Structure formats: structure tokens, C-alpha cells
């Protein structure tokens, strides 16, 4: 193999490596975008979970108030 053939092979390998790195960079950019999106979704889910917790606490309080009212009325239904 002469020097020109070696240079040609090295050039081919360099081009292939460059293409591989560019593909890797694109995939990494896609992954980073997906991670940013998932972080936003996770934050929204935390807000929703907090809202649900508040609603359940309010519902529990309403149940307690109704149970107390039933106990106060002696278990009889008001007319």
C-alpha cells in the first residue's frame, strides 16, 4: 500500500468518524430535548399531586363535618 492509498484510507476513516460524531451529537440533542420535556411534565405532575392532596384533605374535612352533624342529630334524617 503506497502513501496515496494510505492517505485516501485515512481520509475515508476521518469522514466516517466525522459522520458518526455528527449523528451522536444529533441523538444527544434529541435526548436533551426529551429530558427537558419530561422535566416540565414532572413539575406539572407535582403541582397536580399537590392540588389533589389539598382536595382530598378538604374532602376528608367535609366528611368529618357531615359525620359530626349526623352524630348531633342522633342518626336521624332531618325532614
Number of C-alpha atoms within 10 A of each C-alpha: 5 6 8 9 10 11 11 11 12 12 12 12 12 12 12 12 12 12 12 12 12 12 12 12 12 12 12 12 12 12 12 12 12 12 12 12 12 12 12 12 12 12 12 12 12 12 12 12 12 12 12 12 12 12 12 12 12 12 12 12 12 12 12 12 12 12 13 12 12 14 11 10 11 9 10 9 7 6 3
